[in-house]
């Protein structure tokens, strides 16, 4: 491969520096490029990706095997397993793909698995193992924190000597309402109908208020000024 690349470089240099092109005014390609008055500026990688790469129509989910695109798998250490990404790719070449978030934020370049060198593959596996260790540590920390919270709540419940302080109000049973005491009904004395009321007169009725008319009839002769 190195010999082939060197041979291709020699051919490209020969074409650009020795072959004169009629449509360029008899100049070589390198001479025409040097004579071009167009201002030169560096192009950012983001501009190159937008201009040279074709966007995919769908999103692709990352698995432990990487991103499956076409018939190949591509790996990227910075991608999160279970998350979906957008990709851009070369029109013809498929050795790598560029990975973006759904908001078109650039993530990195994913390489085809069967094109990785042994060193690159080892680096990828090391990076994936590190991510898995971090995930396990985060999970263990979350479980430990939940256990501490549960133990603290249990101790508070024991000290309070009652049910959990966070009992839902829907589960609280309210006591039955106590009925208000009934007011006693007043007894009214019957009017004098001319019949013998001697027995009743000797035992006046117990009422909440005095009937002055009845008292006058019974004791009128003894009252002062009668």
C-alpha positions as CSV (number, residue, x, y, z in Angstrom):
1,X,0.0,0.0,0.0
2,X,2.8,2.4,0.8
3,X,4.5,1.7,-2.6
4,X,1.2,2.3,-4.4
5,X,0.7,5.6,-2.6
6,X,4.2,6.7,-3.5
7,X,3.7,5.8,-7.2
8,X,0.4,7.7,-7.3
9,X,2.0,10.8,-5.8
10,X,4.7,10.8,-8.5
11,X,2.1,10.5,-11.2
12,X,0.0,13.4,-9.8
13,X,3.1,15.6,-9.4
14,X,4.1,14.9,-13.0
15,X,0.6,15.7,-14.3
16,X,0.4,19.0,-12.4
17,X,3.9,20.3,-13.1
18,X,4.9,19.0,-16.6
19,X,1.8,18.7,-18.7
20,X,0.7,21.9,-20.3
21,X,-3.0,22.4,-20.9
22,X,-4.3,24.3,-23.9
23,X,-7.5,25.6,-22.2
24,X,-5.3,27.0,-19.5
25,X,-3.3,29.2,-22.0
26,X,-0.5,26.6,-22.4
27,X,0.3,26.7,-18.7
28,X,0.6,23.7,-16.4
29,X,-2.0,23.2,-13.8
30,X,0.3,24.4,-11.1
31,X,1.2,27.5,-13.0
32,X,-2.5,28.3,-13.6
33,X,-3.3,27.8,-9.9
34,X,-0.5,30.2,-9.0
35,X,-1.7,32.8,-11.4
36,X,-5.3,32.7,-10.2
37,X,-6.1,36.0,-8.5
38,X,-8.9,34.4,-6.3
39,X,-8.2,35.0,-2.6
40,X,-7.1,31.9,-0.8
41,X,-8.4,31.0,2.6
42,X,-8.5,28.0,4.8
43,X,-11.8,26.0,4.9
44,X,-13.0,24.7,8.2
45,X,-13.8,21.0,8.7
46,X,-17.4,21.8,9.2
47,X,-17.6,23.5,5.8
48,X,-15.8,20.5,4.2
49,X,-18.3,18.1,5.8
50,X,-21.3,20.1,4.5
51,X,-19.8,20.5,1.0
52,X,-18.3,17.1,0.4
53,X,-20.3,14.6,2.5
54,X,-23.8,13.2,1.7
55,X,-26.3,13.3,4.6
56,X,-28.2,10.2,5.5
57,X,-32.0,10.2,5.5
58,X,-32.4,8.2,8.7
59,X,-30.9,8.1,12.2
60,X,-28.9,5.1,13.4
61,X,-28.7,3.6,16.9
62,X,-25.4,2.8,18.5
63,X,-25.0,-0.8,19.9
64,X,-22.1,-2.5,21.5
65,X,-21.0,-3.5,18.0
66,X,-21.0,0.1,16.8
67,X,-23.2,1.8,14.2
68,X,-24.5,-0.4,11.4
69,X,-24.6,1.5,8.1
70,X,-25.2,-0.5,5.0
71,X,-23.6,-3.9,5.4
72,X,-20.8,-2.8,7.7
73,X,-20.3,-1.7,11.3
74,X,-18.5,1.5,12.3
75,X,-17.1,2.2,15.7
76,X,-16.7,5.5,17.6
77,X,-15.5,5.6,21.2
78,X,-17.4,8.9,22.0
79,X,-20.8,7.5,20.9
80,X,-23.3,6.4,23.6
81,X,-24.9,3.0,23.3
82,X,-28.6,3.2,22.8
83,X,-28.6,6.7,21.4
84,X,-29.5,7.5,17.8
85,X,-27.3,9.7,15.6
86,X,-27.3,11.2,12.1
87,X,-24.4,10.4,9.8
88,X,-22.7,11.9,6.7
89,X,-20.5,9.9,4.3
90,X,-18.4,10.1,1.2
91,X,-20.3,9.6,-2.1
92,X,-18.3,6.5,-2.9
93,X,-15.9,5.6,-0.1
94,X,-17.2,3.9,3.0
95,X,-14.0,3.5,5.1
96,X,-15.4,6.0,7.6
97,X,-18.5,8.0,8.4
98,X,-19.0,11.3,10.2
99,X,-21.4,11.1,13.1
100,X,-23.7,13.9,14.2
101,X,-26.4,14.3,16.9
102,X,-30.0,14.9,15.9
103,X,-29.3,18.6,16.3
104,X,-26.5,18.3,13.7
105,X,-23.8,18.8,16.3
106,X,-20.6,17.0,15.2
107,X,-19.6,14.0,17.4
108,X,-16.7,12.4,15.6
109,X,-15.5,10.1,12.9
110,X,-16.4,6.4,13.0
111,X,-14.2,3.9,11.3
112,X,-15.3,0.7,9.6
113,X,-14.5,-2.3,11.9
114,X,-12.9,-4.5,9.3
115,X,-10.7,-1.6,8.1
116,X,-9.3,-0.9,11.6
117,X,-5.7,-1.7,12.3
118,X,-4.9,-3.8,15.3
119,X,-3.7,-0.8,17.2
120,X,-6.8,1.2,16.5
121,X,-9.0,-1.8,17.4
122,X,-7.2,-2.2,20.7
123,X,-7.6,1.5,21.4
124,X,-11.3,1.3,20.7
125,X,-11.8,-1.7,23.0
126,X,-9.9,0.0,25.8
127,X,-12.1,3.1,25.4
128,X,-15.3,1.0,25.5
129,X,-14.1,-0.9,28.6
130,X,-13.5,2.4,30.3
131,X,-17.0,3.7,29.5
132,X,-18.5,0.4,30.8
133,X,-16.5,0.7,34.1
134,X,-17.7,4.3,34.5
135,X,-21.3,3.2,33.9
136,X,-21.0,0.4,36.5
137,X,-19.5,2.9,39.0
138,X,-22.4,5.3,38.4
139,X,-25.0,2.5,38.8
140,X,-23.4,1.3,42.0
141,X,-23.3,4.8,43.4
142,X,-26.9,5.4,42.7
143,X,-27.9,2.1,44.4
144,X,-25.8,3.0,47.4
145,X,-27.4,6.4,47.7
146,X,-31.0,5.0,47.5
147,X,-30.1,2.5,50.2
148,X,-28.8,5.3,52.5
149,X,-32.0,7.3,51.9
150,X,-34.2,4.3,52.7
151,X,-32.2,3.5,55.8
152,X,-32.5,7.1,57.0
153,X,-36.2,7.2,56.5
154,X,-36.6,3.9,58.4
155,X,-34.6,5.3,61.4
156,X,-36.8,8.4,61.4
157,X,-39.9,6.3,61.4
158,X,-38.6,4.2,64.3
159,X,-37.8,7.4,66.3
160,X,-41.2,8.9,65.6
161,X,-42.9,5.7,66.7
162,X,-45.6,6.0,64.1
163,X,-46.3,5.4,60.4
164,X,-44.2,6.9,57.7
165,X,-44.4,10.7,57.7
166,X,-44.9,10.7,53.9
167,X,-48.2,8.7,54.1
168,X,-50.5,9.7,51.4
169,X,-53.5,11.8,52.5
170,X,-55.8,9.6,50.5
171,X,-54.9,6.7,52.9
172,X,-55.8,8.7,56.1
173,X,-59.1,7.5,57.7
174,X,-60.9,10.4,59.5
175,X,-62.9,9.7,62.6
176,X,-66.7,9.8,62.4
177,X,-68.2,13.2,63.2
178,X,-69.7,13.6,66.7
179,X,-73.3,14.6,66.6
180,X,-74.3,17.9,68.3
181,X,-76.3,17.5,71.6
182,X,-80.0,17.8,71.2
183,X,-81.8,20.7,73.0
184,X,-84.4,19.7,75.5
185,X,-88.1,20.4,74.5
186,X,-90.0,22.8,76.8
187,X,-93.1,21.5,78.4
188,X,-96.2,23.8,78.3
189,X,-98.9,23.8,81.0
190,X,-102.4,23.1,79.8
191,X,-104.9,26.0,80.2
192,X,-107.6,25.9,82.9
193,X,-110.7,24.3,81.5
194,X,-112.8,24.4,84.8
195,X,-112.0,20.8,85.7
196,X,-110.5,19.8,89.0
197,X,-106.8,20.6,88.8
198,X,-106.1,20.3,92.5
199,X,-103.8,17.3,92.1
200,X,-101.8,19.1,89.5
201,X,-101.7,22.3,91.4
202,X,-100.1,20.7,94.4
203,X,-97.2,19.6,92.1
204,X,-96.3,22.4,89.7
205,X,-94.9,21.3,86.4
206,X,-91.2,21.6,86.0
207,X,-90.7,24.0,83.2
208,X,-87.8,26.1,81.9
209,X,-89.7,29.3,82.4
210,X,-92.6,30.5,84.7
211,X,-96.2,30.9,83.5
212,X,-97.4,34.0,85.3
213,X,-101.1,33.5,84.3
214,X,-101.2,30.1,86.0
215,X,-99.5,31.4,89.1
216,X,-102.1,34.2,89.4
217,X,-105.0,31.8,89.2
218,X,-103.6,29.5,91.9
219,X,-102.2,32.0,94.3
220,X,-104.0,35.2,93.5
221,X,-105.6,35.6,96.9
222,X,-102.3,35.4,98.7
223,X,-100.3,37.7,96.5
224,X,-99.7,41.2,97.7
225,X,-102.2,43.8,96.5
226,X,-104.7,41.0,95.5
